[in-house]
Amino acid sequence: MAFGDIRVAERADWLIERISTVGSVVLRKIGETRGGELAVHRFLSSPYVSVETIIATLSARTAEQCQGRRILAIQDTSEVNFSGRDKKRRGLGPAGDGKSPGFFIHPVIAVDIASEALIGLVDAEIWTRPKRKPKRDSRHFEEKESARWLAGPRIAAERLAGAASIVMVSDRESDIYEVFAERPAGADLIVRAAQDRCLADDDGKLFAAVTEAPLLATTKVRVAAKPGEKARLAKVELRTAIVNLARPRDRPRHGTPASVTMTYVEAREVDAPTHTKPLLWRLLTTLPVDGATEAMEIVNLYRLRWRIEQLFRALKSDGLALEDTQVIDAERLFNLTAMALAAAVRTSQLVDARDGSQRPLSDVVDKSFLPALQRLSRKLEGATQKQKNPHPPESLSFLSWIAARLGGWNCYYGKPGPKTMHNGWKELTTMLAGYVLATQAENP
């Protein structure tokens, strides 16, 4: 890592490994010993360490892996709320409820469109709000929190310039005129519309643009599970229209185009199950849509936005439990969060690889561990075919299967998730540490 000091770089890699191993951001667990805990404290307080240096280094690694690939860059915001855990917290403003101390995370992640696998972090902004929020109209757009939605495409286009193509995906909070009008040339957009915008030339409103449009296709969309709801297949009708969005009246006329032309894709669920809110995705895109095939592609790409929700789960309640950290100072807490994002990405990559992956296991562990992993895999296999490791030994999927089994997965019911992978990875790294000690004793 480019921290300006090789010792700090080595400590950064060690810290990411430890967070992944123990599945926690509690410093006592990460450090394991008193000396280790002090080492973590020193790293987080180092003048060479900042959120910017951590994220820039991680994004450089991601950019290398994105070369020549079609990339989906997904951005979203999540909050970390310390309600009930706010004692002695320093430097934090109000969380989303306006009362409890907390901060916000806005990552941009890269996903391979072909395989739908998470590649890594492209960017991340971490901040806390002032205790007194300025009046909305008193700030320029660049000074507002909403400016992060435009910064995401710009940074993705810059850092992933070697990718074959970049499509930026975001939810309704990014339905901002500047995001459409000022997008960089190197990134296309798919944004879920939140506002029924006025169309240029008094041509009506956005949501009515497909009222008379012909039905392009009826297809099924996999809807990710939500709290209280199971994952399901939604039957949707697809319609599209070319729309010319009018500049909002409150926007400055100088430097902001009077209108922006985009394609509007509507996916409306029909025959929804009883007591289920029908799916309705209103999507604005800069990608061309010439027929049903392209419309289905837009919907499918937007569906992958749930990958960033998985990352948040791995970072918080279903994984590292970032809210439980005992770090109280904002600057050190933000550094720890940036490192935890890297560890959460690793967990997500293991979850990705559970069904098969072309990525090598060397992405996560050294190849010298392969003999030990092969023996361990045979030991974990059961008598039935379903309980055999079906993946090539040098693949990341092979490693993922082992971690899942150690985490308690029995190969039959469901698929292993972030919690299972965290538990299994902790067991696996302990075993590999023992393997290193044994082999060093035999071959000092």
Backbone hydrogen bonds, N-H to C=O, Kabsch-Sander energy under -0.5 kcal/mol:
donor,donor_aa,acceptor,acceptor_aa,energy
3,F,1,M,-1.8
9,A,5,D,-2.1
10,E,6,I,-2.4
11,R,7,R,-2.0
12,A,8,V,-2.1
13,D,9,A,-2.0
14,W,10,E,-2.1
15,L,11,R,-2.4
16,I,12,A,-2.2
17,E,13,D,-2.0
18,R,14,W,-2.4
19,I,15,L,-2.6
20,S,16,I,-2.3
21,T,17,E,-2.3
22,V,18,R,-2.8
23,G,19,I,-1.5
24,S,19,I,-0.8
25,V,320,L,-0.8
27,L,25,V,-0.6
29,K,26,V,-0.8
30,I,26,V,-2.2
31,G,27,L,-2.9
32,E,28,R,-1.5
33,T,31,G,-2.4
37,E,33,T,-2.6
38,L,34,R,-2.1
39,A,35,G,-1.8
40,V,36,G,-1.8
41,H,37,E,-2.1
42,R,38,L,-2.5
43,F,39,A,-2.2
44,L,40,V,-2.5
45,S,41,H,-1.3
46,S,42,R,-0.6
46,S,43,F,-1.4
49,V,46,S,-1.5
54,I,50,S,-2.2
55,I,51,V,-2.8
56,A,52,E,-2.4
57,T,53,T,-1.8
58,L,54,I,-2.2
59,S,55,I,-2.8
60,A,56,A,-1.6
61,R,57,T,-1.5
62,T,58,L,-1.9
63,A,59,S,-2.7
64,E,60,A,-1.6
65,Q,61,R,-1.3
66,C,62,T,-1.0
66,C,63,A,-0.6
67,Q,64,E,-0.8
68,G,162,G,-2.5
69,R,66,C,-2.2
71,I,69,R,-0.6
71,I,165,S,-2.8
72,L,111,V,-3.0
73,A,71,I,-0.6
73,A,167,V,-2.7
74,I,72,L,-0.7
74,I,109,I,-2.4
75,Q,169,V,-2.0
76,D,107,P,-1.3
78,S,105,I,-2.5
80,V,103,F,-2.9
81,N,79,E,-0.6
82,F,101,P,-2.6
85,R,82,F,-2.6
89,R,86,D,-1.4
90,R,328,I,-2.9
93,G,102,G,-0.6
95,A,100,S,-3.1
98,G,95,A,-1.9
102,G,93,G,-2.1
103,F,80,V,-1.7
104,F,127,W,-3.2
105,I,78,S,-3.0
106,H,125,E,-2.7
108,V,123,D,-3.0
109,I,74,I,-2.5
110,A,120,G,-2.8
111,V,72,L,-2.4
112,D,117,A,-2.7
113,I,70,R,-2.4
113,I,111,V,-0.5
116,E,112,D,-2.8
119,I,110,A,-3.1
120,G,110,A,-1.2
122,V,108,V,-3.3
123,D,108,V,-1.6
125,E,106,H,-1.6
127,W,104,F,-1.9
129,R,94,P,-0.5
133,K,131,K,-0.6
138,S,135,K,-1.6
139,R,136,R,-1.0
143,E,140,H,-1.5
144,K,140,H,-0.5
144,K,141,F,-1.5
147,A,144,K,-1.6
148,R,145,E,-1.9
149,W,146,S,-1.4
150,L,147,A,-1.0
151,A,147,A,-2.1
152,G,148,R,-1.9
154,R,150,L,-1.6
155,I,151,A,-2.7
156,A,152,G,-2.5
157,A,153,P,-2.5
158,E,154,R,-1.7
159,R,155,I,-3.1
160,L,156,A,-2.2
161,A,158,E,-0.8
163,A,160,L,-2.2
164,A,69,R,-1.3
165,S,69,R,-1.1
167,V,71,I,-2.3
168,M,188,D,-3.4
169,V,73,A,-2.6
170,S,190,I,-1.8
174,S,171,D,-2.0
175,D,172,R,-1.9
176,I,174,S,-2.3
179,V,176,I,-0.8
180,F,176,I,-1.2
181,A,177,Y,-2.8
182,E,178,E,-2.4
183,R,180,F,-0.7
187,A,184,P,-1.4
188,D,166,I,-2.4
190,I,168,M,-2.4
191,V,284,L,-2.8
192,R,170,S,-1.6
193,A,191,V,-0.6
193,A,282,R,-3.4
197,R,195,Q,-1.9
199,L,204,G,-2.7
200,A,244,N,-3.3
202,D,199,L,-0.6
203,D,199,L,-0.6
203,D,200,A,-0.9
206,L,197,R,-2.4
208,A,205,K,-0.6
209,A,206,L,-2.3
211,T,208,A,-1.6
213,A,210,V,-0.8
216,L,214,P,-0.5
216,L,238,L,-2.7
217,A,238,L,-0.9
219,T,236,V,-2.3
221,V,234,A,-2.7
223,V,221,V,-0.6
223,V,232,R,-3.5
224,A,222,R,-0.5
226,K,229,E,-1.2
229,E,226,K,-2.9
232,R,223,V,-1.7
234,A,221,V,-3.3
234,A,232,R,-0.5
236,V,219,T,-3.2
236,V,234,A,-0.6
237,E,268,R,-2.7
238,L,217,A,-2.7
239,R,266,E,-1.8
241,A,264,Y,-1.7
243,V,262,M,-2.9
245,L,243,V,-0.6
245,L,260,V,-2.8
246,A,198,C,-2.3
247,R,258,A,-2.6
251,R,248,P,-1.6
255,G,253,R,-0.6
260,V,245,L,-1.9
262,M,243,V,-2.6
263,T,285,T,-2.8
264,Y,241,A,-3.2
265,V,263,T,-0.6
265,V,283,L,-3.1
266,E,239,R,-3.1
267,A,265,V,-0.5
267,A,281,W,-2.6
268,R,237,E,-2.2
268,R,266,E,-0.6
269,E,267,A,-0.5
269,E,279,L,-2.9
270,V,235,K,-2.7
276,T,273,P,-1.5
281,W,267,A,-2.4
282,R,280,L,-0.6
283,L,265,V,-3.1
283,L,281,W,-0.7
284,L,191,V,-3.1
285,T,263,T,-2.3
286,T,189,L,-1.6
287,L,189,L,-0.6
295,A,291,G,-2.0
296,M,292,A,-2.6
297,E,293,T,-1.7
298,I,294,E,-2.1
299,V,295,A,-2.0
300,N,296,M,-2.4
301,L,297,E,-2.5
302,Y,298,I,-2.3
303,R,299,V,-2.0
304,L,300,N,-0.9
304,L,301,L,-0.7
305,R,302,Y,-2.2
306,W,303,R,-1.4
307,R,304,L,-2.1
308,I,305,R,-1.5
309,E,305,R,-0.7
310,Q,306,W,-1.9
311,L,307,R,-1.6
312,F,308,I,-1.9
313,R,309,E,-2.1
314,A,310,Q,-2.5
315,L,311,L,-1.7
316,K,312,F,-2.1
318,D,313,R,-1.0
319,G,316,K,-2.0
320,L,314,A,-2.3
321,A,316,K,-2.6
322,L,315,L,-1.3
324,D,321,A,-2.2
325,T,322,L,-1.6
330,A,90,R,-1.4
333,L,329,D,-2.4
334,F,330,A,-2.5
335,N,331,E,-1.8
336,L,332,R,-2.3
337,T,333,L,-2.2
338,A,334,F,-2.1
339,M,335,N,-1.9
340,A,336,L,-2.6
341,L,337,T,-2.2
342,A,338,A,-1.3
343,A,339,M,-1.7
344,A,340,A,-2.7
345,V,341,L,-2.1
346,R,342,A,-1.6
347,T,343,A,-2.0
348,S,344,A,-2.3
349,Q,345,V,-2.2
350,L,346,R,-1.9
351,V,347,T,-2.2
352,D,348,S,-2.7
353,A,349,Q,-2.0
354,R,351,V,-1.2
355,D,352,D,-0.9
356,G,353,A,-1.4
361,L,394,E,-2.2
363,D,360,P,-1.7
364,V,361,L,-2.2
365,V,361,L,-2.6
369,F,366,D,-1.9
370,L,367,K,-2.0
373,L,369,F,-2.5
374,Q,370,L,-2.6
375,R,371,P,-1.9
376,L,372,A,-2.4
377,S,373,L,-2.6
378,R,374,Q,-2.0
379,K,375,R,-1.9
380,L,376,L,-1.8
381,E,377,S,-1.2
382,G,387,Q,-1.6
387,Q,384,T,-1.0
388,K,385,Q,-1.6
395,S,392,P,-2.1
396,L,359,R,-3.0
399,L,395,S,-1.3
400,S,396,L,-2.6
401,W,397,S,-2.5
402,I,398,F,-1.5
403,A,399,L,-2.4
404,A,400,S,-2.6
405,R,401,W,-2.3
406,L,402,I,-2.4
407,G,403,A,-1.5
408,G,405,R,-1.4
409,W,404,A,-2.4
414,G,412,Y,-0.7
421,M,417,G,-2.4
422,H,418,P,-2.6
423,N,419,K,-2.4
424,G,420,T,-2.7
425,W,421,M,-2.9
426,K,422,H,-2.0
427,E,423,N,-1.8
428,L,424,G,-2.8
429,T,425,W,-2.6
430,T,426,K,-1.5
431,M,427,E,-2.0
432,L,428,L,-2.6
433,A,429,T,-2.2
434,G,430,T,-1.8
435,Y,431,M,-2.1
436,V,432,L,-2.2
437,L,433,A,-2.0
438,A,434,G,-2.3
439,T,435,Y,-2.6
440,Q,436,V,-2.3
441,A,437,L,-1.8
442,E,438,A,-1.7
443,N,439,T,-2.6
